[in-house]
Amino acid sequence: MTTDTLTASPSPGAQPIGESLSREAWRRLKQNRAAMVSLVLLGLITVACIVGPWLTPWGLNEVNWEAFTVPPSLTDGHLAGTDANGRDLLTRTLYGGQISLSVAVVATVVSLIIGVLYGAIAGYLGGRADNLMMRFVDIMYSLPFMFLVILLMVVFGRNILLIYAAIGAVEWLDMSRIVRGQTLALKRREFIEAAHALGVKGSTIVMRHLVPNTLGPVIVYVTLTVPKVILLESFLSFLGLGVQEPMTSWGVLISEGVDMMQSAPWMLLVPSLFLAATLFCLNFLGDGLRDALDPKTR
């Protein structure tokens, strides 16, 4: 073997020696142009929804008495037009993005915590306990989502926190099944048996060994859960069961836009574009993360 062979540089597609899994996943994600463009665009939408309302000259419920149902214009300060009550549509869309995105994040975190812990415990215990826990999941699957939402509203009243609870209390079901499947495959591995031999507690094994090793599929599923939650919130608000005045969301704005679709199409188009762009970005980002974290494609 020659010296040139020993010092030859690795091929461009080879993984650098000693590269961590997170760095490798990030390197692979950067090679996916659709995912990176989606990540940048999603960041811009988020920043616009957070900072934008402070920069627009109009308040959320401020009425311009001289501009009722005015189309988008660069001269009167209403870049996206006004609604039927003379309120700036761009400001309301950015405020609505804050509600829709916050519902998506909070409800996803709730479903993540419940689903990961429930699935990991069920998969680790196995046997009758696992069977009983999964039958409870099947029962929850059989209950209509709208029935649960209406029931919660009848009992607790209508408020934004209820939307967080209702969506988060349902979306954890898929997460628990994914984590349970991963846990069943992991608990027979050598490092889990070694932990048992060393006398490590079951709760410690679940939290320190099983849960961290299921994060790859979980992260991918989270990126797919967020757009689903946004659609659920928009659907509830569209039906009048979600966000109520004086707050607003993309679903509320789209519902108002449908009523004015013939005379003021921009009222439907503007919030719909923000919602569609966010959903597309999250789906492309989820596909990129799936490919980056898939060990079969490394």
N, C-alpha and C positions, 0 to 999 in steps of 0.2 A: 504494500500500500504506500503510495507516494505522499509527500508532504502536501501537495496541492489538493489531494483528496481529503486529507484531514482538516484542512483549513477552508474547504469550500463552504461558501455561504449557503444557508438554507433556501429552499425554493420559496417564491413569493407567497404561495398559499399555505406554507407550513406554519404551525403554531410555534412561536418562540419558546425556547426552553425556559421553564420556570415561570411562565405566564399564568397568573391566577385565573380561575374560572370567570370571575366578574370582569376582569380586563379583556379576556378573550371574547366574552359575550358583547361587551361594549365595542370591541374592534369589529366584530361581525355585524353588529347593528349599524355601525357607521357605513358599512359597505352597502347597506340597503337604502337606496336613495328615497324611495317612497316613504319609508319609516322616518328618515331624518327630516324630510320636508314636512311630514305630518307633525313631528315633534316640534319643529320651529313654529309652524302655523298654529298649533295648539297652544304653545307658549304665548304667542302674540294675542290670540283670542282671550286667554286668561288674563294677561296684563291689561288688555283693553277693557275687559269687564270690571277689573278691580280699580284701575286708575281713571278710565274714561269718564265715568260720571262726574268726577271732580273737575274735569277739564272742559266739559260742555257748558255753555252759558245758561242752560235751562235745568230746572229741578225736576225731580221725578213726577210730581203732580202739579207743576207750575203750568198755568193755562195762559196761552197767548190768545187774547180775545179777538185779535185781528187775523188769526190763521187757523181756522177750523178746516180739517181735512185738506190740508195743503200738500201738494206733491213735493218730492225732494227738490231742493233748490240750494244754490250756493250764495244767493244774494240776501235771503232773509234769515240765515243762520240755522235753518232746519235742514241739515244735510240729508236726512232720511225722511223728511216730511213730518206731518203731524197726524194725530188720530182725530176721531170725531169730536173729541173734547178739547182740541187745540193744544194737546201736550206733545212735546218733542218725542218723536218715535225712536230716534237713535239713543237718547238718554234712557228711555224706558227699556229698550232692548238690552243695553249694557247693564242696567240694574237687574233686569230679568235673568241675564247670564249669571250674575252673582248668586241668585237663588237656585237656578237650575244646577250650576256647577257645585254649589255647596251641598245641595241635596244628594247629588251623585257621589261626592267624596265621603260625606258622613255616612250615608246608607251603605256604601261599599265597605267602609272601614268596619261598620257594625257587622255586616255579613261576613267579612273576612275573619274577624275575631271569633265570632260564634261558629262559623263553618269549619275553620281550621282546628279549633280546640275540640269540637264535637266529633269531627271525622277522625282526628288523630287518636282520641280516646277510644272511639268505637273500634278502629282498626287494631289498636294495641291490645285491648281487652279480648277481642275475638269471642267465639263461642256464642253462648246464649245472650250475653250482654250486647254483643255486636248485632245479633239478630234482632233483639228487642229495640235497640236504638235505631236501626235502619227501618224497622216497621213503623216507628213513629215518624220518620222522614217520609215514608210512603203515604201515611195518613195526611201529613201536611201538604204533600203534593196534590192530593185529591180535593183539597178545599180550594174553591175559586178565589183568586186574588182579590177581585172586587168585593166579594162577600166579606173577606177579612177587613178590608179598608172601611167599608160601610159600617161594619160592626164596631170597629174601633172608634169611628167618628160618633156613633150613637152613644157609646159608653163614655168617651173622654172629651167629646167636643171636637171642633174643627180648628186646628192650628198647625203651624209649620213643623213643630216637633213631632206631631203625630205622623206626618208624611215620612220623616226620617225613620220613625219606629216601624211603621207599616211596611215600607219597602225593605228595610234592613232585616225585618223579621221573616221575610219570605225568601230573599235572595241568598241566604246562607245555605239553602238546601243543596243546590248544585255544588257549592264549595265543599260541603261536608262529604259528598260522595267522591269527589276528586281526591281529597286528602285521605279519605279512608282507603281508597284503592292504592295510593302511593304508600301508605303506612303498612298495609298487608304485604306489599312487596319488600319493604325495608326491614320489617321486624325479624326476618329470618337471616339477615345479613350478619357477617362475623362480628362487626363492631357492636351490634346490639347484644349478641350473645356474650361478648366480652364484658359489656357493662353489667349484664345479669350476673356473670361469674364474679365480678368485683363487688357485688352487693349494692349496686346503685338503685335508688328508689325508682319505682315506676313513673312517678310524676316527673322526676328529673330526666329519665330516659325520653319521655314524651316531649318535654320542653327543650332539651338541649341536643337531642340526637335525631328524633323523628321529625319534629316540626321544621327545623332549619333545612333538612334534606328534601322537604316537599315544596320549598319556596319557588323553585323553577316553574313548575306548572301553575302554581298559585299566582305568581306575578303575571303570567300570560292571561290567566282567566280573569284577573282583576281588570286588565285593560279591556276585556270584552264585557265585563259586568258594568263598568261605568257608563258606556253608551246605552246599555239596556236600562239602567236606572234612570238616566236622563229621559229616555222615551216613556218610561212608566210615569215619571213625574209630569211630563208634558201631557200624557194621556189623561191623567187624573185632573190636571188643571183645565184641560180642554173640556172635560165633562162637568166642570164646576165643583169637583170634589177636592181640589188641591189648594194652591195658593189663593188667598183672598185679598181684596183691596184693603189697605192702600198698597200692599206689596204686589209684585207682578213677577212673572216668569215667562220663559219662551212659550210654554204651553198656553198660558193665558193670552199672550199677545197673538199667537196663531189663531186661537179661538175667536178673538175679536176681529182678526183680519179676515177670517172666513165669512163673517157676517157682512163685511164691507168689501168683499172681493170684486164686485162688479164696479163700484164707484171709486174705490181707493185700493187698487191692487198692491201698492207698496206696503200697506199695513200687514199684508200676509207675506209678501216677498222678503222683507228685511229680516224679521225674526226667523223665518224659515231658512234663509241662507246661513245665518249664524248657527242654527241647530244642525243643519245638514253638514256644514263644514266641520263642526266639532265631532259629529258622529263618524264621518269619513276618516278624520285624522286619528281618532281612537282605534278604529278598526284596522287601518293601515299600520299603526304603531303596534297593535296587538299581534298582527301577522309577522312583523319584523322581530318582535321579542320571541315569538314562538320559534322562528327559524334560528335566532341567535342562541337560544337556550336549549335547543334540541341536540342531545348528544349524538344522535345518529348522523347528523350532517356535519360534524366536526372533522 
